[in-house]
Every structure is written in C-alpha cells, then in structure tokens.
C-alpha cells in the first residue's frame, strides 16, 4: 500500500493532478496508507466471507 501511495504522489506531482483516496476519504497527498490498508483488508475479508 505504501508503494501505491508513493506512485500516486509521483503521478500527482508530474501530471499536476490531484488524487483522492476513497478508503480514507482524503486526497492521496494527505492520505494514510496504513489506515487505508486496514480498511481495505476488512472489506476484502467481508467479501470473502459473504461471497465464498
């Protein structure tokens, strides 16, 4: 997740874009990769439980 954030920040800087992390509801530049990873983990666990 940290690598994904790093790549997103580079793309934002080079492309003059602003990304949004929907997992934490904040722009990618100020996002929290640990919090996003935890939330994504809970969502994927829920999906595995309900769709397996």
mmCIF entry with sequence, helices, sheets and N, C-alpha, C, O atoms, coordinates in Angstrom:
data_MODEL
# 
_entry.id   MODEL 
# 
_entity.id                         1 
_entity.type                       polymer 
_entity.pdbx_number_of_molecules   1 
# 
_entity_poly.entity_id                      1 
_entity_poly.type                           'polypeptide(L)' 
_entity_poly.nstd_linkage                   no 
_entity_poly.nstd_monomer                   no 
_entity_poly.pdbx_seq_one_letter_code       
;(UNK)(UNK)(UNK)(UNK)(UNK)(UNK)(UNK)(UNK)(UNK)(UNK)(UNK)(UNK)(UNK)(UNK)(UNK)(UNK)
(UNK)(UNK)(UNK)(UNK)(UNK)(UNK)(UNK)(UNK)(UNK)(UNK)(UNK)(UNK)(UNK)(UNK)(UNK)(UNK)
(UNK)(UNK)(UNK)(UNK)(UNK)(UNK)(UNK)(UNK)(UNK)(UNK)(UNK)(UNK)(UNK)(UNK)(UNK)(UNK)
(UNK)(UNK)(UNK)(UNK)
;
_entity_poly.pdbx_seq_one_letter_code_can   XXXXXXXXXXXXXXXXXXXXXXXXXXXXXXXXXXXXXXXXXXXXXXXXXXXX 
_entity_poly.pdbx_strand_id                 A 
# 
loop_
_entity_poly_seq.entity_id 
_entity_poly_seq.num 
_entity_poly_seq.mon_id 
_entity_poly_seq.hetero 
1 1  UNK n 
1 2  UNK n 
1 3  UNK n 
1 4  UNK n 
1 5  UNK n 
1 6  UNK n 
1 7  UNK n 
1 8  UNK n 
1 9  UNK n 
1 10 UNK n 
1 11 UNK n 
1 12 UNK n 
1 13 UNK n 
1 14 UNK n 
1 15 UNK n 
1 16 UNK n 
1 17 UNK n 
1 18 UNK n 
1 19 UNK n 
1 20 UNK n 
1 21 UNK n 
1 22 UNK n 
1 23 UNK n 
1 24 UNK n 
1 25 UNK n 
1 26 UNK n 
1 27 UNK n 
1 28 UNK n 
1 29 UNK n 
1 30 UNK n 
1 31 UNK n 
1 32 UNK n 
1 33 UNK n 
1 34 UNK n 
1 35 UNK n 
1 36 UNK n 
1 37 UNK n 
1 38 UNK n 
1 39 UNK n 
1 40 UNK n 
1 41 UNK n 
1 42 UNK n 
1 43 UNK n 
1 44 UNK n 
1 45 UNK n 
1 46 UNK n 
1 47 UNK n 
1 48 UNK n 
1 49 UNK n 
1 50 UNK n 
1 51 UNK n 
1 52 UNK n 
# 
_struct_asym.id          A 
_struct_asym.entity_id   1 
# 
loop_
_struct_conf.conf_type_id 
_struct_conf.id 
_struct_conf.pdbx_PDB_helix_id 
_struct_conf.beg_label_comp_id 
_struct_conf.beg_label_asym_id 
_struct_conf.beg_label_seq_id 
_struct_conf.pdbx_beg_PDB_ins_code 
_struct_conf.end_label_comp_id 
_struct_conf.end_label_asym_id 
_struct_conf.end_label_seq_id 
_struct_conf.pdbx_end_PDB_ins_code 
_struct_conf.beg_auth_comp_id 
_struct_conf.beg_auth_asym_id 
_struct_conf.beg_auth_seq_id 
_struct_conf.end_auth_comp_id 
_struct_conf.end_auth_asym_id 
_struct_conf.end_auth_seq_id 
_struct_conf.pdbx_PDB_helix_class 
_struct_conf.details 
_struct_conf.pdbx_PDB_helix_length 
HELX_P HELX_P1 AA1 UNK A 2  ? UNK A 15 ? UNK A 2  UNK A 15 1 ? 14 
HELX_P HELX_P2 AA2 UNK A 28 ? UNK A 30 ? UNK A 28 UNK A 30 5 ? 3  
HELX_P HELX_P3 AA3 UNK A 33 ? UNK A 51 ? UNK A 33 UNK A 51 1 ? 19 
# 
_struct_conf_type.id          HELX_P 
_struct_conf_type.criteria    ? 
_struct_conf_type.reference   ? 
# 
_struct_sheet.id               AA1 
_struct_sheet.type             ? 
_struct_sheet.number_strands   2 
_struct_sheet.details          ? 
# 
_struct_sheet_order.sheet_id     AA1 
_struct_sheet_order.range_id_1   1 
_struct_sheet_order.range_id_2   2 
_struct_sheet_order.offset       ? 
_struct_sheet_order.sense        anti-parallel 
# 
loop_
_struct_sheet_range.sheet_id 
_struct_sheet_range.id 
_struct_sheet_range.beg_label_comp_id 
_struct_sheet_range.beg_label_asym_id 
_struct_sheet_range.beg_label_seq_id 
_struct_sheet_range.pdbx_beg_PDB_ins_code 
_struct_sheet_range.end_label_comp_id 
_struct_sheet_range.end_label_asym_id 
_struct_sheet_range.end_label_seq_id 
_struct_sheet_range.pdbx_end_PDB_ins_code 
_struct_sheet_range.beg_auth_comp_id 
_struct_sheet_range.beg_auth_asym_id 
_struct_sheet_range.beg_auth_seq_id 
_struct_sheet_range.end_auth_comp_id 
_struct_sheet_range.end_auth_asym_id 
_struct_sheet_range.end_auth_seq_id 
AA1 1 UNK A 20 ? UNK A 21 ? UNK A 20 UNK A 21 
AA1 2 UNK A 26 ? UNK A 27 ? UNK A 26 UNK A 27 
# 
loop_
_atom_site.group_PDB 
_atom_site.id 
_atom_site.type_symbol 
_atom_site.label_atom_id 
_atom_site.label_alt_id 
_atom_site.label_comp_id 
_atom_site.label_asym_id 
_atom_site.label_entity_id 
_atom_site.label_seq_id 
_atom_site.pdbx_PDB_ins_code 
_atom_site.Cartn_x 
_atom_site.Cartn_y 
_atom_site.Cartn_z 
_atom_site.occupancy 
_atom_site.B_iso_or_equiv 
_atom_site.pdbx_formal_charge 
_atom_site.auth_seq_id 
_atom_site.auth_comp_id 
_atom_site.auth_asym_id 
_atom_site.auth_atom_id 
_atom_site.pdbx_PDB_model_num 
ATOM 1   N N  . UNK A 1 1  ? 0.825   -1.182  0.000   1.00 0.00 ? 1  UNK A N  1 
ATOM 2   C CA . UNK A 1 1  ? 0.000   0.000   0.000   1.00 0.00 ? 1  UNK A CA 1 
ATOM 3   C C  . UNK A 1 1  ? 0.875   1.254   0.000   1.00 0.00 ? 1  UNK A C  1 
ATOM 4   O O  . UNK A 1 1  ? 0.556   2.251   -0.647  1.00 0.00 ? 1  UNK A O  1 
ATOM 5   N N  . UNK A 1 2  ? 1.974   1.183   0.732   1.00 0.00 ? 2  UNK A N  1 
ATOM 6   C CA . UNK A 1 2  ? 2.893   2.325   0.760   1.00 0.00 ? 2  UNK A CA 1 
ATOM 7   C C  . UNK A 1 2  ? 3.421   2.627   -0.642  1.00 0.00 ? 2  UNK A C  1 
ATOM 8   O O  . UNK A 1 2  ? 3.540   3.788   -1.031  1.00 0.00 ? 2  UNK A O  1 
ATOM 9   N N  . UNK A 1 3  ? 3.735   1.578   -1.391  1.00 0.00 ? 3  UNK A N  1 
ATOM 10  C CA . UNK A 1 3  ? 4.238   1.763   -2.759  1.00 0.00 ? 3  UNK A CA 1 
ATOM 11  C C  . UNK A 1 3  ? 3.173   2.408   -3.638  1.00 0.00 ? 3  UNK A C  1 
ATOM 12  O O  . UNK A 1 3  ? 3.478   3.286   -4.445  1.00 0.00 ? 3  UNK A O  1 
ATOM 13  N N  . UNK A 1 4  ? 1.928   1.974   -3.483  1.00 0.00 ? 4  UNK A N  1 
ATOM 14  C CA . UNK A 1 4  ? 0.833   2.561   -4.269  1.00 0.00 ? 4  UNK A CA 1 
ATOM 15  C C  . UNK A 1 4  ? 0.689   4.051   -3.969  1.00 0.00 ? 4  UNK A C  1 
ATOM 16  O O  . UNK A 1 4  ? 0.471   4.850   -4.879  1.00 0.00 ? 4  UNK A O  1 
ATOM 17  N N  . UNK A 1 5  ? 0.809   4.424   -2.706  1.00 0.00 ? 5  UNK A N  1 
ATOM 18  C CA . UNK A 1 5  ? 0.733   5.835   -2.334  1.00 0.00 ? 5  UNK A CA 1 
ATOM 19  C C  . UNK A 1 5  ? 1.902   6.609   -2.931  1.00 0.00 ? 5  UNK A C  1 
ATOM 20  O O  . UNK A 1 5  ? 1.726   7.719   -3.433  1.00 0.00 ? 5  UNK A O  1 
ATOM 21  N N  . UNK A 1 6  ? 3.096   6.022   -2.875  1.00 0.00 ? 6  UNK A N  1 
ATOM 22  C CA . UNK A 1 6  ? 4.270   6.692   -3.431  1.00 0.00 ? 6  UNK A CA 1 
ATOM 23  C C  . UNK A 1 6  ? 4.092   6.942   -4.928  1.00 0.00 ? 6  UNK A C  1 
ATOM 24  O O  . UNK A 1 6  ? 4.386   8.029   -5.424  1.00 0.00 ? 6  UNK A O  1 
ATOM 25  N N  . UNK A 1 7  ? 3.610   5.928   -5.639  1.00 0.00 ? 7  UNK A N  1 
ATOM 26  C CA . UNK A 1 7  ? 3.375   6.070   -7.084  1.00 0.00 ? 7  UNK A CA 1 
ATOM 27  C C  . UNK A 1 7  ? 2.316   7.134   -7.343  1.00 0.00 ? 7  UNK A C  1 
ATOM 28  O O  . UNK A 1 7  ? 2.472   7.960   -8.243  1.00 0.00 ? 7  UNK A O  1 
ATOM 29  N N  . UNK A 1 8  ? 1.246   7.119   -6.563  1.00 0.00 ? 8  UNK A N  1 
ATOM 30  C CA . UNK A 1 8  ? 0.175   8.111   -6.748  1.00 0.00 ? 8  UNK A CA 1 
ATOM 31  C C  . UNK A 1 8  ? 0.701   9.524   -6.545  1.00 0.00 ? 8  UNK A C  1 
ATOM 32  O O  . UNK A 1 8  ? 0.336   10.439  -7.283  1.00 0.00 ? 8  UNK A O  1 
ATOM 33  N N  . UNK A 1 9  ? 1.558   9.701   -5.545  1.00 0.00 ? 9  UNK A N  1 
ATOM 34  C CA . UNK A 1 9  ? 2.110   11.033  -5.292  1.00 0.00 ? 9  UNK A CA 1 
ATOM 35  C C  . UNK A 1 9  ? 3.001   11.495  -6.442  1.00 0.00 ? 9  UNK A C  1 
ATOM 36  O O  . UNK A 1 9  ? 2.985   12.669  -6.811  1.00 0.00 ? 9  UNK A O  1 
ATOM 37  N N  . UNK A 1 10 ? 3.771   10.577  -7.003  1.00 0.00 ? 10 UNK A N  1 
ATOM 38  C CA . UNK A 1 10 ? 4.630   10.926  -8.143  1.00 0.00 ? 10 UNK A CA 1 
ATOM 39  C C  . UNK A 1 10 ? 3.769   11.331  -9.339  1.00 0.00 ? 10 UNK A C  1 
ATOM 40  O O  . UNK A 1 10 ? 4.052   12.324  -10.008 1.00 0.00 ? 10 UNK A O  1 
ATOM 41  N N  . UNK A 1 11 ? 2.716   10.555  -9.601  1.00 0.00 ? 11 UNK A N  1 
ATOM 42  C CA . UNK A 1 11 ? 1.813   10.865  -10.721 1.00 0.00 ? 11 UNK A CA 1 
ATOM 43  C C  . UNK A 1 11 ? 1.158   12.217  -10.503 1.00 0.00 ? 11 UNK A C  1 
ATOM 44  O O  . UNK A 1 11 ? 1.030   13.006  -11.439 1.00 0.00 ? 11 UNK A O  1 
ATOM 45  N N  . UNK A 1 12 ? 0.743   12.488  -9.270  1.00 0.00 ? 12 UNK A N  1 
ATOM 46  C CA . UNK A 1 12 ? 0.140   13.787  -8.972  1.00 0.00 ? 12 UNK A CA 1 
ATOM 47  C C  . UNK A 1 12 ? 1.116   14.929  -9.244  1.00 0.00 ? 12 UNK A C  1 
ATOM 48  O O  . UNK A 1 12 ? 0.761   15.925  -9.876  1.00 0.00 ? 12 UNK A O  1 
ATOM 49  N N  . UNK A 1 13 ? 2.342   14.774  -8.762  1.00 0.00 ? 13 UNK A N  1 
ATOM 50  C CA . UNK A 1 13 ? 3.329   15.839  -8.938  1.00 0.00 ? 13 UNK A CA 1 
ATOM 51  C C  . UNK A 1 13 ? 3.701   16.043  -10.399 1.00 0.00 ? 13 UNK A C  1 
ATOM 52  O O  . UNK A 1 13 ? 3.752   17.175  -10.879 1.00 0.00 ? 13 UNK A O  1 
ATOM 53  N N  . UNK A 1 14 ? 3.958   14.958  -11.100 1.00 0.00 ? 14 UNK A N  1 
ATOM 54  C CA . UNK A 1 14 ? 4.390   15.045  -12.500 1.00 0.00 ? 14 UNK A CA 1 
ATOM 55  C C  . UNK A 1 14 ? 3.248   15.463  -13.429 1.00 0.00 ? 14 UNK A C  1 
ATOM 56  O O  . UNK A 1 14 ? 3.474   16.167  -14.413 1.00 0.00 ? 14 UNK A O  1 
ATOM 57  N N  . UNK A 1 15 ? 2.045   15.039  -13.124 1.00 0.00 ? 15 UNK A N  1 
ATOM 58  C CA . UNK A 1 15 ? 0.921   15.322  -14.005 1.00 0.00 ? 15 UNK A CA 1 
ATOM 59  C C  . UNK A 1 15 ? 0.060   16.484  -13.578 1.00 0.00 ? 15 UNK A C  1 
ATOM 60  O O  . UNK A 1 15 ? -0.951  16.782  -14.214 1.00 0.00 ? 15 UNK A O  1 
ATOM 61  N N  . UNK A 1 16 ? 0.457   17.152  -12.491 1.00 0.00 ? 16 UNK A N  1 
ATOM 62  C CA . UNK A 1 16 ? -0.331  18.268  -11.948 1.00 0.00 ? 16 UNK A CA 1 
ATOM 63  C C  . UNK A 1 16 ? -1.777  17.846  -11.694 1.00 0.00 ? 16 UNK A C  1 
ATOM 64  O O  . UNK A 1 16 ? -2.717  18.585  -11.988 1.00 0.00 ? 16 UNK A O  1 
ATOM 65  N N  . UNK A 1 17 ? -1.933  16.657  -11.151 1.00 0.00 ? 17 UNK A N  1 
ATOM 66  C CA . UNK A 1 17 ? -3.254  16.103  -10.854 1.00 0.00 ? 17 UNK A CA 1 
ATOM 67  C C  . UNK A 1 17 ? -3.439  16.009  -9.346  1.00 0.00 ? 17 UNK A C  1 
ATOM 68  O O  . UNK A 1 17 ? -2.478  16.111  -8.583  1.00 0.00 ? 17 UNK A O  1 
ATOM 69  N N  . UNK A 1 18 ? -4.679  15.816  -8.929  1.00 0.00 ? 18 UNK A N  1 
ATOM 70  C CA . UNK A 1 18 ? -4.967  15.576  -7.523  1.00 0.00 ? 18 UNK A CA 1 
ATOM 71  C C  . UNK A 1 18 ? -5.740  14.280  -7.423  1.00 0.00 ? 18 UNK A C  1 
ATOM 72  O O  . UNK A 1 18 ? -6.818  14.142  -8.001  1.00 0.00 ? 18 UNK A O  1 
ATOM 73  N N  . UNK A 1 19 ? -5.184  13.323  -6.683  1.00 0.00 ? 19 UNK A N  1 
ATOM 74  C CA . UNK A 1 19 ? -5.851  12.045  -6.497  1.00 0.00 ? 19 UNK A CA 1 
ATOM 75  C C  . UNK A 1 19 ? -6.676  12.051  -5.218  1.00 0.00 ? 19 UNK A C  1 
ATOM 76  O O  . UNK A 1 19 ? -6.449  12.870  -4.328  1.00 0.00 ? 19 UNK A O  1 
ATOM 77  N N  . UNK A 1 20 ? -7.631  11.137  -5.132  1.00 0.00 ? 20 UNK A N  1 
ATOM 78  C CA . UNK A 1 20 ? -8.463  11.036  -3.940  1.00 0.00 ? 20 UNK A CA 1 
ATOM 79  C C  . UNK A 1 20 ? -8.487  9.589   -3.486  1.00 0.00 ? 20 UNK A C  1 
ATOM 80  O O  . UNK A 1 20 ? -8.760  8.690   -4.281  1.00 0.00 ? 20 UNK A O  1 
ATOM 81  N N  . UNK A 1 21 ? -8.204  9.360   -2.219  1.00 0.00 ? 21 UNK A N  1 
ATOM 82  C CA . UNK A 1 21 ? -8.232  8.027   -1.641  1.00 0.00 ? 21 UNK A CA 1 
ATOM 83  C C  . UNK A 1 21 ? -9.600  7.817   -1.017  1.00 0.00 ? 21 UNK A C  1 
ATOM 84  O O  . UNK A 1 21 ? -9.890  8.360   0.049   1.00 0.00 ? 21 UNK A O  1 
ATOM 85  N N  . UNK A 1 22 ? -10.431 7.042   -1.668  1.00 0.00 ? 22 UNK A N  1 
ATOM 86  C CA . UNK A 1 22 ? -11.795 6.834   -1.205  1.00 0.00 ? 22 UNK A CA 1 
ATOM 87  C C  . UNK A 1 22 ? -11.853 5.949   0.034   1.00 0.00 ? 22 UNK A C  1 
ATOM 88  O O  . UNK A 1 22 ? -12.859 5.953   0.744   1.00 0.00 ? 22 UNK A O  1 
ATOM 89  N N  . UNK A 1 23 ? -10.798 5.193   0.305   1.00 0.00 ? 23 UNK A N  1 
ATOM 90  C CA . UNK A 1 23 ? -10.782 4.356   1.505   1.00 0.00 ? 23 UNK A CA 1 
ATOM 91  C C  . UNK A 1 23 ? -10.731 5.184   2.780   1.00 0.00 ? 23 UNK A C  1 
ATOM 92  O O  . UNK A 1 23 ? -11.298 4.789   3.799   1.00 0.00 ? 23 UNK A O  1 
ATOM 93  N N  . UNK A 1 24 ? -10.060 6.323   2.734   1.00 0.00 ? 24 UNK A N  1 
ATOM 94  C CA . UNK A 1 24 ? -9.962  7.185   3.922   1.00 0.00 ? 24 UNK A CA 1 
ATOM 95  C C  . UNK A 1 24 ? -10.649 8.530   3.726   1.00 0.00 ? 24 UNK A C  1 
ATOM 96  O O  . UNK A 1 24 ? -10.702 9.342   4.649   1.00 0.00 ? 24 UNK A O  1 
ATOM 97  N N  . UNK A 1 25 ? -11.173 8.766   2.531   1.00 0.00 ? 25 UNK A N  1 
ATOM 98  C CA . UNK A 1 25 ? -11.919 9.998   2.267   1.00 0.00 ? 25 UNK A CA 1 
ATOM 99  C C  . UNK A 1 25 ? -11.074 11.256  2.267   1.00 0.00 ? 25 UNK A C  1 
ATOM 100 O O  . UNK A 1 25 ? -11.530 12.323  2.679   1.00 0.00 ? 25 UNK A O  1 
ATOM 101 N N  . UNK A 1 26 ? -9.839  11.129  1.803   1.00 0.00 ? 26 UNK A N  1 
ATOM 102 C CA . UNK A 1 26 ? -8.932  12.281  1.782   1.00 0.00 ? 26 UNK A CA 1 
ATOM 103 C C  . UNK A 1 26 ? -8.137  12.269  0.490   1.00 0.00 ? 26 UNK A C  1 
ATOM 104 O O  . UNK A 1 26 ? -8.050  11.240  -0.180  1.00 0.00 ? 26 UNK A O  1 
ATOM 105 N N  . UNK A 1 27 ? -7.549  13.419  0.134   1.00 0.00 ? 27 UNK A N  1 
ATOM 106 C CA . UNK A 1 27 ? -6.658  13.434  -1.026  1.00 0.00 ? 27 UNK A CA 1 
ATOM 107 C C  . UNK A 1 27 ? -5.468  12.495  -0.794  1.00 0.00 ? 27 UNK A C  1 
ATOM 108 O O  . UNK A 1 27 ? -5.051  12.291  0.346   1.00 0.00 ? 27 UNK A O  1 
ATOM 109 N N  . UNK A 1 28 ? -4.935  11.939  -1.850  1.00 0.00 ? 28 UNK A N  1 
ATOM 110 C CA . UNK A 1 28 ? -3.829  10.997  -1.745  1.00 0.00 ? 28 UNK A CA 1 
ATOM 111 C C  . UNK A 1 28 ? -2.630  11.616  -1.041  1.00 0.00 ? 28 UNK A C  1 
ATOM 112 O O  . UNK A 1 28 ? -1.955  10.936  -0.269  1.00 0.00 ? 28 UNK A O  1 
ATOM 113 N N  . UNK A 1 29 ? -2.356  12.880  -1.288  1.00 0.00 ? 29 UNK A N  1 
ATOM 114 C CA . UNK A 1 29 ? -1.194  13.533  -0.660  1.00 0.00 ? 29 UNK A CA 1 
ATOM 115 C C  . UNK A 1 29 ? -1.267  13.520  0.860   1.00 0.00 ? 29 UNK A C  1 
ATOM 116 O O  . UNK A 1 29 ? -0.237  13.421  1.527   1.00 0.00 ? 29 UNK A O  1 
ATOM 117 N N  . UNK A 1 30 ? -2.462  13.619  1.411   1.00 0.00 ? 30 UNK A N  1 
ATOM 118 C CA . UNK A 1 30 ? -2.607  13.661  2.864   1.00 0.00 ? 30 UNK A CA 1 
ATOM 119 C C  . UNK A 1 30 ? -3.220  12.383  3.403   1.00 0.00 ? 30 UNK A C  1 
ATOM 120 O O  . UNK A 1 30 ? -3.578  12.307  4.579   1.00 0.00 ? 30 UNK A O  1 
ATOM 121 N N  . UNK A 1 31 ? -3.341  11.378  2.546   1.00 0.00 ? 31 UNK A N  1 
ATOM 122 C CA . UNK A 1 31 ? -3.945  10.118  2.957   1.00 0.00 ? 31 UNK A CA 1 
ATOM 123 C C  . UNK A 1 31 ? -3.084  9.344   3.941   1.00 0.00 ? 31 UNK A C  1 
ATOM 124 O O  . UNK A 1 31 ? -1.942  9.714   4.217   1.00 0.00 ? 31 UNK A O  1 
ATOM 125 N N  . UNK A 1 32 ? -3.641  8.282   4.457   1.00 0.00 ? 32 UNK A N  1 
ATOM 126 C CA . UNK A 1 32 ? -2.968  7.455   5.451   1.00 0.00 ? 32 UNK A CA 1 
ATOM 127 C C  . UNK A 1 32 ? -2.920  6.022   4.925   1.00 0.00 ? 32 UNK A C  1 
ATOM 128 O O  . UNK A 1 32 ? -3.921  5.309   5.006   1.00 0.00 ? 32 UNK A O  1 
ATOM 129 N N  . UNK A 1 33 ? -1.766  5.580   4.381   1.00 0.00 ? 33 UNK A N  1 
ATOM 130 C CA . UNK A 1 33 ? -1.689  4.254   3.774   1.00 0.00 ? 33 UNK A CA 1 
ATOM 131 C C  . UNK A 1 33 ? -1.988  3.120   4.756   1.00 0.00 ? 33 UNK A C  1 
ATOM 132 O O  . UNK A 1 33 ? -2.563  2.108   4.358   1.00 0.00 ? 33 UNK A O  1 
ATOM 133 N N  . UNK A 1 34 ? -1.614  3.266   6.013   1.00 0.00 ? 34 UNK A N  1 
ATOM 134 C CA . UNK A 1 34 ? -1.879  2.208   6.998   1.00 0.00 ? 34 UNK A CA 1 
ATOM 135 C C  . UNK A 1 34 ? -3.379  2.089   7.246   1.00 0.00 ? 34 UNK A C  1 
ATOM 136 O O  . UNK A 1 34 ? -3.925  0.985   7.262   1.00 0.00 ? 34 UNK A O  1 
ATOM 137 N N  . UNK A 1 35 ? -4.032  3.208   7.437   1.00 0.00 ? 35 UNK A N  1 
ATOM 138 C CA . UNK A 1 35 ? -5.480  3.211   7.661   1.00 0.00 ? 35 UNK A CA 1 
ATOM 139 C C  . UNK A 1 35 ? -6.215  2.656   6.436   1.00 0.00 ? 35 UNK A C  1 
ATOM 140 O O  . UNK A 1 35 ? -7.161  1.880   6.572   1.00 0.00 ? 35 UNK A O  1 
ATOM 141 N N  . UNK A 1 36 ? -5.778  3.058   5.249   1.00 0.00 ? 36 UNK A N  1 
ATOM 142 C CA . UNK A 1 36 ? -6.409  2.565   4.018   1.00 0.00 ? 36 UNK A CA 1 
ATOM 143 C C  . UNK A 1 36 ? -6.223  1.058   3.870   1.00 0.00 ? 36 UNK A C  1 
ATOM 144 O O  . UNK A 1 36 ? -7.151  0.355   3.471   1.00 0.00 ? 36 UNK A O  1 
ATOM 145 N N  . UNK A 1 37 ? -5.036  0.563   4.187   1.00 0.00 ? 37 UNK A N  1 
ATOM 146 C CA . UNK A 1 37 ? -4.773  -0.875  4.085   1.00 0.00 ? 37 UNK A CA 1 
ATOM 147 C C  . UNK A 1 37 ? -5.638  -1.655  5.075   1.00 0.00 ? 37 UNK A C  1 
ATOM 148 O O  . UNK A 1 37 ? -6.165  -2.714  4.733   1.00 0.00 ? 37 UNK A O  1 
ATOM 149 N N  . UNK A 1 38 ? -5.786  -1.148  6.284   1.00 0.00 ? 38 UNK A N  1 
ATOM 150 C CA . UNK A 1 38 ? -6.633  -1.814  7.278   1.00 0.00 ? 38 UNK A CA 1 
ATOM 151 C C  . UNK A 1 38 ? -8.084  -1.856  6.831   1.00 0.00 ? 38 UNK A C  1 
ATOM 152 O O  . UNK A 1 38 ? -8.753  -2.881  6.965   1.00 0.00 ? 38 UNK A O  1 
ATOM 153 N N  . UNK A 1 39 ? -8.558  -0.763  6.310   1.00 0.00 ? 39 UNK A N  1 
ATOM 154 C CA . UNK A 1 39 ? -9.957  -0.720  5.860   1.00 0.00 ? 39 UNK A CA 1 
ATOM 155 C C  . UNK A 1 39 ? -10.175 -1.643  4.662   1.00 0.00 ? 39 UNK A C  1 
ATOM 156 O O  . UNK A 1 39 ? -11.175 -2.357  4.591   1.00 0.00 ? 39 UNK A O  1 
ATOM 157 N N  . UNK A 1 40 ? -9.238  -1.619  3.733   1.00 0.00 ? 40 UNK A N  1 
ATOM 158 C CA . UNK A 1 40 ? -9.337  -2.483  2.563   1.00 0.00 ? 40 UNK A CA 1 
ATOM 159 C C  . UNK A 1 40 ? -9.292  -3.949  2.974   1.00 0.00 ? 40 UNK A C  1 
ATOM 160 O O  . UNK A 1 40 ? -9.984  -4.778  2.383   1.00 0.00 ? 40 UNK A O  1 
ATOM 161 N N  . UNK A 1 41 ? -8.497  -4.272  3.965   1.00 0.00 ? 41 UNK A N  1 
ATOM 162 C CA . UNK A 1 41 ? -8.415  -5.636  4.473   1.00 0.00 ? 41 UNK A CA 1 
ATOM 163 C C  . UNK A 1 41 ? -9.752  -6.083  5.060   1.00 0.00 ? 41 UNK A C  1 
ATOM 164 O O  . UNK A 1 41 ? -10.187 -7.211  4.829   1.00 0.00 ? 41 UNK A O  1 
ATOM 165 N N  . UNK A 1 42 ? -10.396 -5.207  5.810   1.00 0.00 ? 42 UNK A N  1 
ATOM 166 C CA . UNK A 1 42 ? -11.714 -5.547  6.381   1.00 0.00 ? 42 UNK A CA 1 
ATOM 167 C C  . UNK A 1 42 ? -12.756 -5.748  5.290   1.00 0.00 ? 42 UNK A C  1 
ATOM 168 O O  . UNK A 1 42 ? -13.579 -6.659  5.376   1.00 0.00 ? 42 UNK A O  1 
ATOM 169 N N  . UNK A 1 43 ? -12.726 -4.906  4.268   1.00 0.00 ? 43 UNK A N  1 
ATOM 170 C CA . UNK A 1 43 ? -13.680 -5.023  3.167   1.00 0.00 ? 43 UNK A CA 1 
ATOM 171 C C  . UNK A 1 43 ? -13.464 -6.334  2.419   1.00 0.00 ? 43 UNK A C  1 
ATOM 172 O O  . UNK A 1 43 ? -14.428 -7.029  2.099   1.00 0.00 ? 43 UNK A O  1 
ATOM 173 N N  . UNK A 1 44 ? -12.211 -6.678  2.138   1.00 0.00 ? 44 UNK A N  1 
ATOM 174 C CA . UNK A 1 44 ? -11.947 -7.920  1.404   1.00 0.00 ? 44 UNK A CA 1 
ATOM 175 C C  . UNK A 1 44 ? -12.300 -9.134  2.255   1.00 0.00 ? 44 UNK A C  1 
ATOM 176 O O  . UNK A 1 44 ? -12.771 -10.139 1.723   1.00 0.00 ? 44 UNK A O  1 
ATOM 177 N N  . UNK A 1 45 ? -12.081 -9.061  3.569   1.00 0.00 ? 45 UNK A N  1 
ATOM 178 C CA . UNK A 1 45 ? -12.481 -10.157 4.462   1.00 0.00 ? 45 UNK A CA 1 
ATOM 179 C C  . UNK A 1 45 ? -13.982 -10.346 4.463   1.00 0.00 ? 45 UNK A C  1 
ATOM 180 O O  . UNK A 1 45 ? -14.466 -11.477 4.416   1.00 0.00 ? 45 UNK A O  1 
ATOM 181 N N  . UNK A 1 46 ? -14.724 -9.253  4.515   1.00 0.00 ? 46 UNK A N  1 
ATOM 182 C CA . UNK A 1 46 ? -16.179 -9.311  4.470   1.00 0.00 ? 46 UNK A CA 1 
ATOM 183 C C  . UNK A 1 46 ? -16.645 -9.939  3.160   1.00 0.00 ? 46 UNK A C  1 
ATOM 184 O O  . UNK A 1 46 ? -17.518 -10.806 3.152   1.00 0.00 ? 46 UNK A O  1 
ATOM 185 N N  . UNK A 1 47 ? -16.053 -9.492  2.057   1.00 0.00 ? 47 UNK A N  1 
ATOM 186 C CA . UNK A 1 47 ? -16.443 -10.008 0.739   1.00 0.00 ? 47 UNK A CA 1 
ATOM 187 C C  . UNK A 1 47 ? -16.150 -11.511 0.636   1.00 0.00 ? 47 UNK A C  1 
ATOM 188 O O  . UNK A 1 47 ? -16.965 -12.266 0.106   1.00 0.00 ? 47 UNK A O  1 
ATOM 189 N N  . UNK A 1 48 ? -15.000 -11.941 1.137   1.00 0.00 ? 48 UNK A N  1 
ATOM 190 C CA . UNK A 1 48 ? -14.670 -13.374 1.092   1.00 0.00 ? 48 UNK A CA 1 
ATOM 191 C C  . UNK A 1 48 ? -15.672 -14.171 1.900   1.00 0.00 ? 48 UNK A C  1 
ATOM 192 O O  . UNK A 1 48 ? -16.121 -15.230 1.462   1.00 0.00 ? 48 UNK A O  1 
ATOM 193 N N  . UNK A 1 49 ? -16.024 -13.681 3.062   1.00 0.00 ? 49 UNK A N  1 
ATOM 194 C CA . UNK A 1 49 ? -16.969 -14.381 3.932   1.00 0.00 ? 49 UNK A CA 1 
ATOM 195 C C  . UNK A 1 49 ? -18.357 -14.501 3.292   1.00 0.00 ? 49 UNK A C  1 
ATOM 196 O O  . UNK A 1 49 ? -18.994 -15.551 3.376   1.00 0.00 ? 49 UNK A O  1 
ATOM 197 N N  . UNK A 1 50 ? -18.819 -13.431 2.659   1.00 0.00 ? 50 UNK A N  1 
ATOM 198 C CA . UNK A 1 50 ? -20.179 -13.407 2.121   1.00 0.00 ? 50 UNK A CA 1 
ATOM 199 C C  . UNK A 1 50 ? -20.305 -13.960 0.703   1.00 0.00 ? 50 UNK A C  1 
ATOM 200 O O  . UNK A 1 50 ? -21.403 -14.341 0.295   1.00 0.00 ? 50 UNK A O  1 
ATOM 201 N N  . UNK A 1 51 ? -19.232 -14.014 -0.042  1.00 0.00 ? 51 UNK A N  1 
ATOM 202 C CA . UNK A 1 51 ? -19.340 -14.446 -1.434  1.00 0.00 ? 51 UNK A CA 1 
ATOM 203 C C  . UNK A 1 51 ? -18.636 -15.762 -1.718  1.00 0.00 ? 51 UNK A C  1 
ATOM 204 O O  . UNK A 1 51 ? -18.550 -16.175 -2.875  1.00 0.00 ? 51 UNK A O  1 
ATOM 205 N N  . UNK A 1 52 ? -18.135 -16.422 -0.696  1.00 0.00 ? 52 UNK A N  1 
ATOM 206 C CA . UNK A 1 52 ? -17.452 -17.709 -0.906  1.00 0.00 ? 52 UNK A CA 1 
ATOM 207 C C  . UNK A 1 52 ? -18.408 -18.862 -0.729  1.00 0.00 ? 52 UNK A C  1 
ATOM 208 O O  . UNK A 1 52 ? -18.012 -20.019 -0.867  1.00 0.00 ? 52 UNK A O  1 
# 
